[in-house]
Amino acid sequence: MVKIYLILVFVFTAALSVNAQDSSVALKTDTVKQLQSVTVKGYLSEQPVLSVPASVSVINRQQLNLQPGNSFIPALNIVPGVRAEERSPGSYRLSIRGSLLRSPFGVRDVKIYYDEIPLTDAGGNTYLNAVDFNSIQHIEILKGPDGSLFGANSGGVVLLSPVNLHADSNYVSAGVNGGSYGLVHENTALQNRSGNYQLNLNQAYEGYDGYRQNSAMHRNFIQAVNRWTYNSRDEFRILGFYSALNYQTPGGLTLSQYQTDPQLARTATKTLPGAITQKSGIDQKMIFGGVVNEFHFNDHLRNVLTVFGTYVDFSNPFITTYNQRYEGTYGLRTYFELTGGERRNYNWKVHLGVEWQQTNADINSYGNRQGVRDTAQTLDKINTNQHFIFTRYAADFYKRFHLEAALSLNFYDYEFRNVFPYVETAFTNRSFTPQLMPRVALSYQLTNNFIWRASVSRGYSTPTISEIRPTDQTINNTLQAEYGWNYETGFRIRNSDESMFLDASVFYYHLQNAIVPRFNPNETQYYVNSGGTSQPGFELYFTNWILPQNNSRFIRGLQFNESVTLDKFTFSGTSNQLTGVPEQVLVSSLQLKLPQSLYLFVEHNYTSRVPLNDANTTFASQYNLLRAKAGWQYALNRKSRLNIYAGADNLLNEKYSLGNDLNAVGNRYYNPAPPRNYYIGFNVNL
């Protein structure tokens, strides 16, 4: 708690110094590198982040480059309110302002888009681990339920940009890094712009032997984006990727196993074999792509149309079964934007659109004979349809007061049929009552550099395919959707050159009909609706160039960043802390720039203890993670640059579990993370 008070005092002091910095900025303009204004496109058109009446966080390419570069996890965890975990290499989990209860593995209850294309399928699952970290140029995170524009979700929305649309030069880049426990990661990229055409290609391979037994990971990835600007403002994009990912799953350990030998894979019991014997793991192949067309009818009316498709081949040898899924998704998303004429005291925009998705899945379970598929147990077909109509009105009054009102009407249904052993000939349909998801938000610019905001929004999250047909092989057609209301207010403050920025918010989200997992004695899962949750929280993000960037000094620049997450999430009607959610997370970092293009980045992450079961009888201990990265950027010529770097993770050699198995049978909660480890690499841009 002492650290929290010190941080708040520091932030308050920095806020008071804004005017002093503003008055001196004119003296610095000759030597200080001015920073680009941060903008977001998450609400369908580009706008400065300062005035957005929502909790929005941006991770740009410069911030991504400071991270190790082999996983999304460290980058996402710098954002307050975001909890990203990796139970074993390649096994991602993600939550925004909530719990990972619904995500024993995979990403659920968060809507993710790749450019304008939904990466989340109609069944509610997202294969974020299919994407290579270095292929993404920009990430926007919209926190809190935002179904008014993006459909059913109760956590938030993540927007991934595979191409920097503002970069118009040609280049070729390549990079390789390697490190502890057999890490090898290489990537190449090409951008070729000729006339009205721009081609971007990315290729990557990542291999990792893993810290634990049975935890190796391999991924091949290729991505392509072809952009044709066929008019001054109109463009057509074809984009997509192919990913082949294979990773082993070591399984959870008991506390005594975790303390005695954390490198162990899950061991055999009297009744069940172990992870190594059963060759437990995931083999996942994914083809993803679509086309995006943006067309301006005139200065006031434009349309964005997206057509997309995905195919996933997924296999999972598990302790008790061998599961296979074949999933095909197709759909479209389109919206119109009507803009009012430029007026002195009043400007407005209206959006109207629709998104439609269909996912058809074959979900099959077989016996697992030491990693080999055995006889069929249950074969099912599940077809899921999700679509919604959305509209949004946004207006600015006197260039200070910003108002947004948005609404979507959401439809969701699925049909299922058993192929074996019952050989049903007809599908059984389950339809959900159409739901309205409103959002009202406003912001007021008190000064040019200080803005207050508030919002109210409704969350609604339908059960995913993996919850309807979980590992117990029984289709649960009685599972209801989660829903609730989120209330939020906050403020943003900056100085004139944007070298200092502070974003703070408080919120309260009351979720009802919470979907939670339950376990059978043989460790198969099923899901039930269990009451609700009460989720009040405080989030703060602060960044400041303590020493602004200036090439005439020995210390060319010193930047401090702080991310604070404080919450008190509980199950409704009890004092029990929400499973899997720490009450405090503090992430602090310093970036130091030195002569000869040398740099040093140091980051510290404090995470408080985490409840591992609903009864709150067992907690994972708090931990402090310290990581550092140093590098040298050498200019080969005016446009080419070589970057050589080295880094270390978990410098304090903490024993911790980054990805606990919640409510695990046999108290096998722990998935130990690696102790102190190192990496070194280079990349060249020509």
Secondary structure per residue as TSV (DSSP state, phi and psi in degrees):
chain	resnum	aa	ss	phi	psi
A	1	M	-	360.0	-30.4
A	2	V	H	-58.2	-41.7
A	3	K	H	-62.4	-37.7
A	4	I	H	-62.2	-47.3
A	5	Y	H	-62.6	-40.5
A	6	L	H	-62.3	-40.9
A	7	I	H	-62.7	-46.5
A	8	L	H	-63.7	-38.8
A	9	V	H	-63.1	-43.1
A	10	F	H	-61.4	-44.6
A	11	V	H	-64.2	-42.7
A	12	F	H	-62.2	-41.7
A	13	T	H	-62.8	-43.2
A	14	A	H	-63.1	-38.2
A	15	A	H	-64.3	-38.0
A	16	L	H	-67.6	-23.1
A	17	S	T	-87.1	0.4
A	18	V	H	-58.1	-47.2
A	19	N	H	-62.4	-37.9
A	20	A	H	-63.9	-41.0
A	21	Q	H	-67.2	-39.3
A	22	D	H	-60.3	-40.9
A	23	S	H	-70.1	-24.2
A	24	S	H	-96.9	-4.3
A	25	V	H	-64.8	-29.9
A	26	A	H	-63.6	-30.4
A	27	L	H	-74.5	-15.8
A	28	K	H	-100.9	-10.1
A	29	T	T	-63.3	-20.2
A	30	D	T	-77.1	-28.0
A	31	T	T	-117.5	-19.7
A	32	V	B	-90.8	134.1
A	33	K	-	-74.3	116.4
A	34	Q	-	-71.0	142.1
A	35	L	-	-89.2	146.3
A	36	Q	-	-74.3	142.0
A	37	S	-	-64.8	137.6
A	38	V	-	-82.7	126.2
A	39	T	E	-125.1	159.4
A	40	V	E	-130.7	151.4
A	41	K	-	-115.6	6.7
A	42	G	T	-59.6	-26.3
A	43	Y	T	-104.4	42.6
A	44	L	S	78.6	-12.6
A	45	S	S	-150.3	150.4
A	46	E	-	-70.5	136.0
A	47	Q	E	-154.6	153.9
A	48	P	E	-62.3	138.2
A	49	V	G	-64.2	-26.7
A	50	L	G	-57.5	-39.6
A	51	S	G	-94.5	-3.2
A	52	V	-	-68.9	123.4
A	53	P	S	-84.8	54.9
A	54	A	S	-157.1	163.1
A	55	S	-	-81.3	100.8
A	56	V	E	-123.2	132.1
A	57	S	E	-121.9	141.5
A	58	V	E	-119.3	131.1
A	59	I	E	-116.4	107.6
A	60	N	-	-90.2	178.5
A	61	R	H	-64.0	-35.2
A	62	Q	H	-63.3	-39.8
A	63	Q	H	-69.6	-38.9
A	64	L	H	-62.5	-37.2
A	65	N	H	-66.4	-21.6
A	66	L	H	-78.7	-16.6
A	67	Q	S	-84.3	167.0
A	68	P	-	-56.4	-31.5
A	69	G	S	89.9	11.7
A	70	N	S	-115.0	-3.0
A	71	S	-	-160.5	150.7
A	72	F	S	-72.8	-18.0
A	73	I	H	-59.5	-54.4
A	74	P	H	-61.2	-37.3
A	75	A	H	-66.8	-43.6
A	76	L	H	-68.4	-32.2
A	77	N	T	-75.9	-4.4
A	78	I	T	-79.0	-10.7
A	79	V	S	-90.7	123.5
A	80	P	T	-60.9	136.7
A	81	G	T	91.3	-7.3
A	82	V	E	-104.9	134.4
A	83	R	E	-125.3	106.2
A	84	A	E	-112.3	136.3
A	85	E	E	-134.3	158.6
A	86	E	E	-137.5	97.1
A	87	R	S	-61.2	-37.6
A	88	S	S	-150.6	162.8
A	89	P	T	-52.5	122.7
A	90	G	T	94.7	-11.0
A	91	S	-	-101.5	90.3
A	92	Y	E	-86.7	147.7
A	93	R	E	-136.8	148.0
A	94	L	E	-149.1	134.5
A	95	S	E	-138.6	151.8
A	96	I	E	-124.2	117.7
A	97	R	S	52.4	43.0
A	98	G	S	-165.9	-160.3
A	99	S	-	-109.9	159.2
A	100	L	S	-94.1	17.4
A	101	L	T	-55.3	-39.5
A	102	R	T	-81.1	-3.5
A	103	S	-	-124.7	73.3
A	104	P	S	-59.3	-34.0
A	105	F	S	-152.5	156.8
A	106	G	B	90.5	-177.0
A	107	V	B	-122.2	117.8
A	108	R	-	-132.8	161.1
A	109	D	S	66.4	13.2
A	110	V	S	-132.3	129.9
A	111	K	E	-92.1	126.3
A	112	I	E	-120.9	134.5
A	113	Y	E	-118.4	143.9
A	114	Y	E	-113.2	105.3
A	115	D	T	59.6	-125.6
A	116	E	T	-95.2	5.7
A	117	I	E	-102.6	130.9
A	118	P	E	-64.6	121.4
A	119	L	S	-82.1	-24.2
A	120	T	B	-77.9	128.7
A	121	D	-	-83.5	176.5
A	122	A	T	-64.4	-23.5
A	123	G	T	-83.6	1.5
A	124	G	S	89.2	6.0
A	125	N	-	-103.5	147.9
A	126	T	B	-130.6	124.6
A	127	Y	-	-93.2	68.7
A	128	L	G	-64.3	-30.9
A	129	N	G	-69.2	-8.9
A	130	A	G	-73.2	-22.3
A	131	V	S	-90.7	136.0
A	132	D	-	-79.8	136.2
A	133	F	G	-56.2	-42.4
A	134	N	G	-74.8	-7.4
A	135	S	G	-84.8	-9.1
A	136	I	-	-101.8	131.0
A	137	Q	-	-99.0	-19.7
A	138	H	E	-162.4	138.1
A	139	I	E	-130.1	132.0
A	140	E	E	-118.1	136.6
A	141	I	E	-122.4	118.6
A	142	L	E	-102.0	111.9
A	143	K	E	-94.0	141.9
A	144	G	S	92.8	162.1
A	145	P	-	-60.7	132.5
A	146	D	-	-140.6	49.8
A	147	G	H	-74.3	-10.1
A	148	S	H	-62.8	-28.2
A	149	L	H	-119.1	-17.4
A	150	F	H	-125.8	11.0
A	151	G	-	82.0	-171.1
A	152	A	S	-62.6	118.9
A	153	N	B	-164.8	153.7
A	154	S	S	-123.2	0.6
A	155	G	S	-104.0	-53.1
A	156	G	E	160.8	-170.2
A	157	V	E	-133.4	139.0
A	158	V	E	-121.2	129.4
A	159	L	E	-113.9	119.3
A	160	L	E	-103.9	129.2
A	161	S	E	-109.5	113.1
A	162	P	S	-78.7	-13.2
A	163	V	S	-137.4	139.0
A	164	N	-	-80.9	102.1
A	165	L	T	-70.8	-10.2
A	166	H	T	-95.0	-6.8
A	167	A	-	-90.5	120.0
A	168	D	-	-117.5	11.4
A	169	S	S	-93.6	160.0
A	170	N	-	-86.8	142.5
A	171	Y	E	-158.9	160.8
A	172	V	E	-130.4	133.7
A	173	S	E	-134.8	153.1
A	174	A	E	-149.7	148.1
A	175	G	E	-152.2	151.5
A	176	V	E	-142.1	136.9
A	177	N	E	-140.2	154.6
A	178	G	E	-145.7	160.4
A	179	G	E	-168.1	-159.9
A	180	S	G	-59.9	152.5
A	181	Y	G	59.1	37.1
A	182	G	G	74.7	24.2
A	183	L	E	-71.3	128.4
A	184	V	E	-139.3	126.7
A	185	H	E	-141.7	118.1
A	186	E	E	-124.7	149.4
A	187	N	E	-150.2	146.7
A	188	T	E	-131.1	152.7
A	189	A	E	-148.4	150.7
A	190	L	E	-140.7	135.9
A	191	Q	E	-127.4	125.5
A	192	N	E	-128.0	117.4
A	193	R	E	-113.1	124.6
A	194	S	E	-139.0	110.8
A	195	G	T	62.7	-121.8
A	196	N	T	-93.0	6.7
A	197	Y	E	-112.6	142.8
A	198	Q	E	-137.6	125.6
A	199	L	E	-114.8	130.4
A	200	N	E	-122.1	128.6
A	201	L	E	-125.7	136.9
A	202	N	E	-131.2	138.2
A	203	Q	E	-135.4	143.3
A	204	A	E	-153.6	149.4
A	205	Y	E	-133.6	134.8
A	206	E	E	-132.1	130.9
A	207	G	E	-132.4	145.0
A	208	Y	E	-155.1	124.4
A	209	D	-	-74.1	-27.8
A	210	G	-	91.6	151.2
A	211	Y	S	-76.2	-37.6
A	212	R	S	-96.8	165.5
A	213	Q	T	-61.5	144.8
A	214	N	T	55.6	48.0
A	215	S	-	-136.0	25.5
A	216	A	-	-73.0	153.2
A	217	M	E	-142.4	140.6
A	218	H	E	-141.1	135.3
A	219	R	E	-141.4	129.6
A	220	N	E	-108.0	136.5
A	221	F	E	-144.7	135.8
A	222	I	E	-140.0	136.8
A	223	Q	E	-134.4	142.4
A	224	A	E	-139.1	138.7
A	225	V	E	-135.4	124.2
A	226	N	E	-118.8	120.5
A	227	R	E	-117.2	126.3
A	228	W	E	-121.7	113.7
A	229	T	-	-92.4	95.9
A	230	Y	-	-90.9	-1.2
A	231	N	S	-150.4	173.7
A	232	S	S	-59.1	-33.8
A	233	R	S	-123.0	-4.7
A	234	D	-	-101.4	140.6
A	235	E	E	-148.7	157.3
A	236	F	E	-127.6	126.6
A	237	R	E	-122.1	135.7
A	238	I	E	-112.9	125.9
A	239	L	E	-147.8	153.7
A	240	G	E	174.6	177.7
A	241	F	E	-151.9	161.0
A	242	Y	E	-122.6	132.7
A	243	S	E	-133.4	131.6
A	244	A	E	-122.1	108.1
A	245	L	E	-119.4	132.6
A	246	N	E	-134.3	124.9
A	247	Y	E	-143.5	146.3
A	248	Q	E	-88.1	151.0
A	249	T	-	-118.4	109.2
A	250	P	-	-72.9	-25.2
A	251	G	-	87.7	164.3
A	252	G	-	-79.8	153.6
A	253	L	B	-114.8	155.4
A	254	T	-	-75.5	168.8
A	255	L	H	-61.0	-42.2
A	256	S	H	-66.4	-39.9
A	257	Q	H	-65.1	-42.4
A	258	Y	H	-60.1	-40.7
A	259	Q	H	-77.7	-32.0
A	260	T	H	-81.9	-49.4
A	261	D	-	-148.9	85.8
A	262	P	T	-67.0	-11.4
A	263	Q	T	-82.5	-6.9
A	264	L	-	-63.5	145.8
A	265	A	-	-84.2	168.2
A	266	R	-	-57.3	129.8
A	267	T	-	-91.6	164.1
A	268	A	-	-72.5	154.0
A	269	T	-	-116.2	-174.5
A	270	K	S	-64.6	-26.7
A	271	T	S	-113.2	-16.6
A	272	L	S	-132.1	142.6
A	273	P	-	-74.7	172.6
A	274	G	-	-93.5	176.2
A	275	A	T	-66.7	-37.6
A	276	I	T	-68.6	-44.9
A	277	T	T	-59.1	-41.8
A	278	Q	T	-87.2	1.3
A	279	K	T	50.0	49.6
A	280	S	-	-64.0	131.3
A	281	G	E	177.1	-174.1
A	282	I	E	-129.8	133.7
A	283	D	E	-122.0	117.4
A	284	Q	E	-134.1	118.3
A	285	K	E	-117.5	134.8
A	286	M	E	-141.1	131.0
A	287	I	E	-114.5	126.2
A	288	F	E	-138.2	135.1
A	289	G	E	-176.1	172.6
A	290	G	E	-179.4	-178.5
A	291	V	E	-125.2	144.7
A	292	V	E	-128.8	126.9
A	293	N	E	-122.3	126.7
A	294	E	E	-115.8	121.4
A	295	F	E	-131.5	131.8
A	296	H	E	-102.5	116.2
A	297	F	S	-71.3	-37.4
A	298	N	S	-162.4	-165.6
A	299	D	S	-67.9	-14.7
A	300	H	S	-115.4	-14.0
A	301	L	E	-131.7	127.4
A	302	R	E	-137.5	162.3
A	303	N	E	-135.0	140.1
A	304	V	E	-119.4	124.4
A	305	L	E	-124.8	129.4
A	306	T	E	-128.0	131.9
A	307	V	E	-124.9	133.5
A	308	F	E	-147.6	166.4
A	309	G	E	-157.8	154.9
A	310	T	E	-145.1	144.7
A	311	Y	E	-133.4	132.1
A	312	V	E	-126.7	130.0
A	313	D	E	-114.0	112.8
A	314	F	E	-127.4	127.0
A	315	S	E	-128.2	140.8
A	316	N	E	-143.1	89.9
A	317	P	E	-66.5	120.7
A	318	F	-	-118.1	178.7
A	319	I	S	-59.0	-44.0
A	320	T	S	-106.4	-22.0
A	321	T	E	-140.7	169.8
A	322	Y	E	-120.6	107.5
A	323	N	E	-102.0	138.8
A	324	Q	E	-132.5	141.1
A	325	R	E	-133.7	137.1
A	326	Y	E	-122.2	114.9
A	327	E	E	-124.7	126.6
A	328	G	E	-118.8	129.9
A	329	T	E	-127.0	139.1
A	330	Y	E	-145.8	154.3
A	331	G	E	179.8	-175.1
A	332	L	E	-147.5	156.2
A	333	R	E	-142.3	130.8
A	334	T	E	-147.8	147.9
A	335	Y	E	-151.2	152.2
A	336	F	E	-107.3	145.2
A	337	E	E	-124.7	121.8
A	338	L	E	-111.6	123.5
A	339	T	E	-112.3	133.1
A	340	G	-	-74.5	162.4
A	341	G	-	-66.0	153.4
A	342	E	-	-65.7	121.3
A	343	R	-	-127.3	161.1
A	344	R	S	-68.3	-42.0
A	345	N	S	-115.4	-0.4
A	346	Y	E	-156.1	121.4
A	347	N	E	-131.8	145.7
A	348	W	E	-145.9	160.2
A	349	K	E	-141.4	146.8
A	350	V	E	-129.4	134.2
A	351	H	E	-118.1	143.5
A	352	L	E	-142.7	126.4
A	353	G	E	-157.5	179.8
A	354	V	E	-148.1	144.8
A	355	E	E	-129.4	135.2
A	356	W	E	-136.7	134.9
A	357	Q	E	-139.7	145.4
A	358	Q	E	-133.3	127.0
A	359	T	E	-121.2	123.7
A	360	N	E	-110.2	123.3
A	361	A	E	-128.6	135.3
A	362	D	E	-100.9	117.9
A	363	I	E	-119.0	113.6
A	364	N	E	-125.7	140.6
A	365	S	E	-122.9	133.8
A	366	Y	E	-129.5	170.8
A	367	G	E	-71.4	153.2
A	368	N	E	-114.4	111.2
A	369	R	E	-106.6	84.0
A	370	Q	T	52.7	50.0
A	371	G	T	88.7	-1.4
A	372	V	E	-109.1	132.4
A	373	R	E	-62.8	129.6
A	374	D	E	-108.6	-152.4
A	375	T	E	-67.6	152.0
A	376	A	E	-68.1	140.9
A	377	Q	E	-109.7	-54.6
A	378	T	E	-146.5	131.0
A	379	L	E	-122.4	123.1
A	380	D	E	-130.2	152.8
A	381	K	E	-117.5	130.4
A	382	I	E	-132.3	122.4
A	383	N	E	-111.6	125.3
A	384	T	E	-118.8	134.5
A	385	N	E	-124.2	131.5
A	386	Q	E	-137.6	126.6
A	387	H	E	-149.6	155.9
A	388	F	E	-153.6	151.8
A	389	I	E	-108.4	135.5
A	390	F	E	-135.9	153.1
A	391	T	E	-145.5	153.5
A	392	R	E	-149.2	137.8
A	393	Y	E	-121.2	129.0
A	394	A	E	-132.1	136.4
A	395	A	E	-143.4	146.2
A	396	D	E	-116.4	131.3
A	397	F	E	-116.0	123.9
A	398	Y	T	55.5	24.9
A	399	K	T	58.3	21.5
A	400	R	T	-130.7	-37.5
A	401	F	E	-102.4	121.7
A	402	H	E	-117.0	127.9
A	403	L	E	-124.3	135.9
A	404	E	E	-132.5	137.3
A	405	A	E	-136.0	124.9
A	406	A	E	-136.2	153.4
A	407	L	E	-153.0	138.5
A	408	S	E	-130.6	150.2
A	409	L	E	-113.0	116.6
A	410	N	E	-108.5	133.9
A	411	F	E	-121.0	139.1
A	412	Y	E	-149.4	132.7
A	413	D	E	-155.5	158.5
A	414	Y	E	-144.5	157.6
A	415	E	E	-129.9	147.4
A	416	F	E	-139.0	152.8
A	417	R	E	-150.3	132.1
A	418	N	E	-87.0	127.9
A	419	V	E	-93.2	-33.7
A	420	F	E	-152.4	134.9
A	421	P	S	-94.0	-3.5
A	422	Y	S	-89.1	-18.3
A	423	V	-	52.6	57.8
A	424	E	-	-75.2	139.5
A	425	T	-	-95.0	-20.5
A	426	A	S	-120.6	150.4
A	427	F	-	-81.3	145.0
A	428	T	E	-99.6	128.9
A	429	N	E	-101.2	140.3
A	430	R	E	-128.6	115.5
A	431	S	E	-111.7	142.1
A	432	F	-	-100.9	146.1
A	433	T	-	-62.2	129.8
A	434	P	-	-54.5	139.5
A	435	Q	E	-122.8	137.6
A	436	L	E	-90.7	135.0
A	437	M	E	-125.0	95.9
A	438	P	E	-89.9	159.4
A	439	R	E	-148.4	128.7
A	440	V	E	-125.1	130.8
A	441	A	E	-145.1	150.8
A	442	L	E	-149.2	155.9
A	443	S	E	-142.2	151.9
A	444	Y	E	-133.5	125.2
A	445	Q	E	-87.8	96.9
A	446	L	E	-67.4	-40.1
A	447	T	E	-135.6	178.9
A	448	N	T	-61.8	-22.8
A	449	N	T	-123.5	13.4
A	450	F	E	-137.9	126.5
A	451	I	E	-136.6	138.6
A	452	W	E	-108.4	145.7
A	453	R	E	-142.6	159.2
A	454	A	E	-154.6	152.9
A	455	S	E	-156.0	155.7
A	456	V	E	-133.1	131.1
A	457	S	E	-147.7	155.8
A	458	R	E	-106.7	134.1
A	459	G	E	-102.0	146.5
A	460	Y	E	-154.2	122.8
A	461	S	E	-135.4	115.5
A	462	T	-	-79.2	156.2
A	463	P	-	-63.8	142.4
A	464	T	-	-83.2	167.0
A	465	I	H	-57.4	-40.2
A	466	S	H	-69.8	-16.5
A	467	E	H	-93.4	-32.5
A	468	I	H	-69.0	-41.0
A	469	R	S	-125.3	78.7
A	470	P	-	-80.5	-166.7
A	471	T	T	-74.1	-8.8
A	472	D	T	-80.1	0.9
A	473	Q	-	67.2	18.3
A	474	T	-	-113.7	128.3
A	475	I	-	-79.4	122.4
A	476	N	-	-101.6	95.1
A	477	N	T	-93.2	16.7
A	478	T	T	-107.6	-3.6
A	479	L	-	-67.2	130.1
A	480	Q	-	-98.7	165.5
A	481	A	-	-81.4	151.3
A	482	E	E	-80.5	152.9
A	483	Y	E	-157.6	161.1
A	484	G	E	175.9	176.3
A	485	W	E	-118.8	139.3
A	486	N	E	-116.9	129.2
A	487	Y	E	-118.8	134.4
A	488	E	E	-150.6	146.7
A	489	T	E	-147.9	158.1
A	490	G	E	-176.5	-174.9
A	491	F	E	-148.5	159.9
A	492	R	E	-129.6	144.7
A	493	I	E	-141.8	144.9
A	494	R	E	-147.0	171.1
A	495	N	-	-103.2	179.3
A	496	S	T	-64.8	-37.3
A	497	D	T	-93.6	7.0
A	498	E	S	62.1	24.0
A	499	S	S	-79.1	-15.7
A	500	M	E	-123.5	134.0
A	501	F	E	-147.8	134.9
A	502	L	E	-132.9	134.3
A	503	D	E	-133.3	119.0
A	504	A	E	-130.6	145.3
A	505	S	E	-153.1	151.8
A	506	V	E	-123.9	147.1
A	507	F	E	-148.8	161.5
A	508	Y	E	-140.3	122.5
A	509	Y	E	-122.3	122.7
A	510	H	E	-110.1	108.4
A	511	L	E	-98.8	136.9
A	512	Q	E	-121.1	155.3
A	513	N	S	64.8	34.9
A	514	A	-	-54.8	133.7
A	515	I	E	-89.7	121.9
A	516	V	E	-132.9	151.6
A	517	P	E	-85.8	153.9
A	518	R	E	-131.7	157.1
A	519	F	E	-122.8	138.4
A	520	N	-	-83.0	164.4
A	521	P	T	-58.0	-29.1
A	522	N	T	-86.1	11.3
A	523	E	S	75.5	7.2
A	524	T	-	-73.5	154.4
A	525	Q	E	-108.0	153.3
A	526	Y	E	-146.6	167.5
A	527	Y	E	-125.4	147.8
A	528	V	E	-137.5	160.3
A	529	N	E	-87.4	128.5
A	530	S	-	-136.7	89.5
A	531	G	-	58.3	-137.4
A	532	G	E	-149.0	-174.7
A	533	T	E	-135.0	152.0
A	534	S	E	-114.7	122.6
A	535	Q	E	-131.6	80.8
A	536	P	E	-88.8	146.2
A	537	G	E	-158.2	163.1
A	538	F	E	-131.3	134.1
A	539	E	E	-133.2	142.4
A	540	L	E	-144.1	135.8
A	541	Y	E	-128.6	130.8
A	542	F	E	-135.9	134.4
A	543	T	E	-138.5	143.2
A	544	N	E	-155.5	129.1
A	545	W	E	-80.2	92.5
A	546	I	E	-58.2	-43.4
A	547	L	E	-114.5	106.9
A	548	P	-	-59.1	157.2
A	549	Q	-	-64.5	123.6
A	550	N	B	-155.2	116.8
A	551	N	T	-78.0	-2.1
A	552	S	T	-91.7	-5.3
A	553	R	S	-106.1	164.3
A	554	F	S	-66.3	-49.9
A	555	I	S	-86.5	104.7
A	556	R	-	-74.6	-16.8
A	557	G	E	177.4	144.4
A	558	L	E	-138.7	116.5
A	559	Q	E	-116.6	134.8
A	560	F	E	-113.8	136.0
A	561	N	E	-129.2	143.1
A	562	E	E	-140.9	132.3
A	563	S	E	-124.0	125.2
A	564	V	E	-124.0	128.3
A	565	T	E	-126.0	118.4
A	566	L	E	-125.5	128.6
A	567	D	E	-147.7	166.2
A	568	K	-	-139.7	66.6
A	569	F	-	-81.9	126.3
A	570	T	E	-135.2	160.3
A	571	F	E	-73.2	136.0
A	572	S	T	-57.0	136.1
A	573	G	T	81.0	2.0
A	574	T	S	-134.8	172.5
A	575	S	-	-101.1	6.3
A	576	N	-	-69.3	129.1
A	577	Q	B	-67.2	143.0
A	578	L	-	-63.7	128.4
A	579	T	T	-58.4	132.0
A	580	G	T	84.6	3.6
A	581	V	-	-114.2	116.0
A	582	P	-	-73.5	148.6
A	583	E	S	-83.4	-21.3
A	584	Q	E	-137.4	133.1
A	585	V	E	-136.2	123.4
A	586	L	E	-125.5	122.4
A	587	V	E	-120.7	117.0
A	588	S	E	-119.2	144.1
A	589	S	E	-149.2	154.6
A	590	L	E	-129.1	134.1
A	591	Q	E	-116.9	123.9
A	592	L	E	-117.4	126.2
A	593	K	E	-109.2	132.2
A	594	L	E	-124.5	171.9
A	595	P	G	-61.1	164.6
A	596	Q	G	60.5	27.4
A	597	S	G	58.9	32.6
A	598	L	E	-84.7	147.6
A	599	Y	E	-146.5	156.3
A	600	L	E	-138.7	133.1
A	601	F	E	-127.0	127.2
A	602	V	E	-127.2	134.0
A	603	E	E	-134.2	136.9
A	604	H	E	-122.2	133.3
A	605	N	E	-123.2	117.6
A	606	Y	E	-106.0	124.6
A	607	T	E	-125.1	126.3
A	608	S	-	-73.9	175.5
A	609	R	-	-61.6	153.4
A	610	V	E	-123.2	125.2
A	611	P	E	-69.0	134.3
A	612	L	-	-101.7	-11.1
A	613	N	S	-142.0	162.6
A	614	D	T	-62.5	-30.1
A	615	A	T	-78.3	-6.8
A	616	N	-	58.8	34.7
A	617	T	-	-91.1	-15.4
A	618	T	-	-135.2	134.4
A	619	F	E	-127.5	144.0
A	620	A	E	-80.9	141.0
A	621	S	-	-67.7	155.4
A	622	Q	-	-64.1	159.2
A	623	Y	E	-147.7	157.6
A	624	N	E	-122.0	117.8
A	625	L	E	-106.6	131.1
A	626	L	E	-123.0	125.4
A	627	R	E	-130.3	154.9
A	628	A	E	-145.7	149.9
A	629	K	E	-142.7	131.2
A	630	A	E	-127.2	148.2
A	631	G	E	-157.6	171.6
A	632	W	E	-135.3	123.6
A	633	Q	E	-106.2	116.4
A	634	Y	E	-112.0	127.7
A	635	A	E	-82.5	111.2
A	636	L	S	-70.7	-37.4
A	637	N	S	-159.5	-163.7
A	638	R	S	-62.9	-30.4
A	639	K	S	-117.6	-5.2
A	640	S	-	-113.2	144.1
A	641	R	E	-144.8	140.2
A	642	L	E	-111.6	130.6
A	643	N	E	-121.1	117.0
A	644	I	E	-112.0	132.3
A	645	Y	E	-145.4	162.4
A	646	A	E	-147.6	151.9
A	647	G	E	-154.4	169.8
A	648	A	E	-143.2	145.6
A	649	D	E	-120.4	152.7
A	650	N	-	52.2	52.3
A	651	L	T	-62.1	-27.0
A	652	L	T	-82.3	-2.1
A	653	N	-	58.3	42.4
A	654	E	-	-69.4	144.5
A	655	K	-	-96.1	113.3
A	656	Y	-	-150.7	167.8
A	657	S	B	-120.4	113.0
A	658	L	S	-99.1	79.8
A	659	G	S	128.6	71.7
A	660	N	-	-81.0	145.6
A	661	D	-	-83.8	107.6
A	662	L	T	-78.1	140.2
A	663	N	T	55.4	34.2
A	664	A	-	-68.9	142.2
A	665	V	G	-66.6	138.7
A	666	G	G	71.1	15.9
A	667	N	G	58.1	30.4
A	668	R	-	-88.6	73.8
A	669	Y	-	-86.9	-27.3
A	670	Y	B	-99.2	133.0
A	671	N	-	-120.2	89.1
A	672	P	B	-59.3	138.1
A	673	A	-	-91.5	161.6
A	674	P	-	-65.1	148.8
A	675	P	-	-73.3	-160.8
A	676	R	S	-51.5	130.5
A	677	N	E	-146.0	162.9
A	678	Y	E	-133.7	160.8
A	679	Y	E	-152.3	158.4
A	680	I	E	-147.4	147.4
A	681	G	E	-170.0	-179.2
A	682	F	E	-150.6	158.6
A	683	N	E	-144.8	150.3
A	684	V	E	-128.8	136.4
A	685	N	E	-122.3	119.6
A	686	L	-	-114.7	360.0
